Amino acid sequence: MSSTTNNNDSRDRMITAGGKTIWPFRVKQATSGKIKISFDISTGPDSENAPEWNVTLYDSTGELWSNYRSKKDLDVDTPGKEPKELKLEVIAPKGARYGDSVNVEITATADGESHVESFRASAKQSIIILKTQIDQEKSVVDSLLSKANIGEKDIFAILSPNNLRGYVFVEGMNTERLREKTRDIRKARSFVDGETSLAEIDHYLTPLSTVVGMVEGDLVELINGPFKGERARVQHIDNNKEEITVELIEAMVPIPVTVKGDSVRIIEKEK
């Protein structure tokens, strides 16, 4: 008798609270008959206080076993020399904390031989997208921050990119409680269905150059420094230093001034 898993499937996975993962695997023996499958399930790191994970075994006909049953084993018919296709499904509890885990050890026994397979899942944080009223992103962020330390510490981080209007990214564990904490925030709208990942929002985490989008000839206003409030025309852009050289429009004598890109705001683009 032997038992095998798909070689492309990692047996140690991270899933979000309330999320699920499935491992396909197969069991087989030389002749047709029954294979006894037994389960040993442990949770961590604090097994006494860890929330319960849902563990279910399926074949092509449907559910064969779940950890809500009292029995810890079952007999599975095998079709002769052909392998029996099975699926192990693990669902993380919605109240899972970061690092909570479950280890499922499956022992398949037939003809006096046993084979053990181990599967492990750990809880990780979710990143969900909250819609907000346009230009009220900061107000929503401030309101969420004020709730971050009230009750369960569900909110890990909040991201409001300057170049993304009407949306805020919220990172945390229990998505149900995250949604609950936004219900009385006036400028918050609704959450986008599903979740996102760090890979999908990575470009928002990389600061943009302060001179991106500027071209020579743009009309700008200086917003800080000794010439604050003056209007000027962009004469030269240094991308490496993120500096621009501008010429003050209302000066009696044209004066070239070099400033940082974030020291101006564009009033009119060069046509």
N, C-alpha and C positions, 0 to 999 in steps of 0.2 A: 504494500500500500504506500502511496506517496501523496503529498499535498504540495501544490505550487501556487505562487502568486504571479501576477504580471510583472515581469522584470523592470518595466518602465515606471512602476508605481512605487513611490517612497512609502515605507511603512511608518514613518514618523512625520506627521503633518501638523500645521497650524491652521485653525479655523476660528472664525469670529463667533462671538456669543450668539446662540440661536441658529448658527449655520450648521451645515452638515458636510460630511465627506464620505465617499464610497470607495471601498477597495474590492475589485473583482479578483477572485481566486478560484482554483479548482482542486478537486480531490479525485483520486482514481485508485483502482486496485486491479489486479490481474484478472479476476473473475467478477461476474455480477454478484450483487449482494448488498449488505448494509454496512455502512461505516458509522461508527459511533463518534459523534462530535461533542466535545465538552468545552465549557467556557470558564475562564477565570478572569474576573474583571476587578481592577483596582483603580482607585482615584487618588489624586495627590494635588498639591503637596501636603495638604491637611485633610487626610481621609475622613476624619470624624465630622468636619464641618463643610466638606466639599459638596457642592450641589450635584444632583444625580444626572448623569449623562444617559441618553437613550441609545441603546445598542441593539441592532436588529440584524438578523441573518435572513437572506432571501435566496430563492432559486427562481427559475423561469416561471414558476406557477404562482409565486407570491411569497408572503412571509412564512418562514419556517420556525423562527424562534426570536424572542426578545428578552431583555433583562428584566422585564416586568413580570415574567413568569417565574414560578417557584422552582421549576426544574432547571438544573444546570447543564443538562446534556440532552441530546436527541439522536435518533438513528436516521441516517440518510441513505436512500436507495441509490445505487450507482449502476449505470447502464453498461455493464461488462467492461471491456477495455477502453471505452470512451470516457473521458473525464467528465465529472459532474461540475457544471458551472455554478458558482455561488457568488454572492455579493454580501459584504459586510458594510452596514451603514452605521455611522456614529453621528449623533446630533448633540451639539454642545448646549448646555442649559443657558437660557437667556440671562440668568443671574451669574454667569461665570465671571470670575476675576482673572486678571491677566496671569498667565502661567498655570492656571488650573488645568489638570490633565487627566486623561483616562488611558489605561493600558489594558488591552484585550488580548488574552492569550487563548488561542484555539488549539485544542489537541484532537487530532483525528486518529482513530484506532480501528484496525481491522486485521484479522489473521494474526493476532498476537503482536503486531507492530504498531508503533505510534509515531506520529510526526507532529511537531509543534510549530505554530506560526504566531508571531506577535505583532500587534498593531497598536500604534500610540497616536493620540491626538491631543493637542494643547490649545488652550484658548488664547487668542490674540485680540488686539483692539480693532475696532471698525472705524472707517472714515466715511462719513455721510455728508451729503450736500444739502444745505439749508437755503431755500429761496428767501430773499428779503425784499423790502421795498427799495427801489432804486435810490442810491445815494444815502441809504440809511444803514449801510453795512456796519459802520463803526458803532452806531447806537445799539444794534443787535448784539455785536460782540461784547460791548460793555455790560449789557444786561445778562448775557450768558456767563461772563466772568464773575459777576456778582453772585451767581448761583453755583459756581464751580465747587465751592467748599461747603455747600449746604447739603446735609444728608449724605447719601452715598457719593463717593468721589468718582463720578462717572466720566467727567470731562477731563481729558488729558491735554488737549491742545485745540486752539481755534486759529484758523488761517483766513485772513481777508485780504487777498491780493489787490494791490492798487489798480491793476489793469483789468480787474474783473468786477463788473457792476452787477448787483442784484443777487450775489451768491456768497455764501460763507461755508468753509469746510470745517467740520467738527469731528474731532477724534475722541473716541471713548470706548467703553466696554459694552454696557447694556444699552442697546439702541432704543428700547422701549422707554427707559428712564430719560434718555437724551431727548426724545420726542416730548415727553411729559414736561420737561423743564422749559420748553419753548412755547408752550401753549398760551401763556399770559404775556408774552412779549409782543407788544402791539405792532412793531415794524417787521416781525418775522412772519413769513407766509407758510410754506409747507416744505417738507423734505422731498427731494427727488427720489424716485423709486430706486431701490438697490443701493449698492455701496461702490466706492471708488477705492483706489490704491495709491500708495506713494509713487509708484511708477507713472501713474496717469497724471499726477499733479506736480511731478518733479520740476517741470519748467517754471512753475510759480514760486518754487523755493530758491531759484537762482536769480539773484538781483540783476535787473536789466541795467545796461549802461544809461547814465543820465543824459547822454547826448543822442540816444536812439531816436530816430524820426526827425532830427534836425538836419537842415541843409543850409548851405550858404545863401543868404538873401532873405531868410526868415525874419519877420519882424517880431521882436520879443520885448518883454518888460522885465527889468531887473527887480527881483522880489526881496533881496537883502543886500547888505553891504552899504558903502558910502553913497552909491548911486541908486539906492532903492527908490522905485517909482518912475525912474527914467526909462524912456523907450530907446531901443537900439536895433541896429541891423546886424545880423550875423555875417562876419567876414571870413572867419576861418574856424574849422572844427578839428580838435586834436582828440581822436578816438581813444588813443592809448592812455592819455592823462584825464580823459573825460572833462576836457576844458574847451571853452569856445572863446574866440576873440570877437568882440562886438564893437561897433562904432556908434556912439551916442548921437541920436538924430538932432536933438535940440541944442547941442553944444555949439558955441560960437566958432570954435575951431574943432574939426574932426579929431576925436580922441579915441584911439584904439584901447580897449580895456579887455583884459583876459580874466574870465571868471569860470567857476565851476558850472557844469551843466545844470545842476539843481538850483542854481542861483537865478534862473530866469524862467519865465513861462512864455509860451508861444502865443502871440496875439494874432498873427496872420502868416499863413504859409506862403512861401515864394511860389509864384505861378509859373 
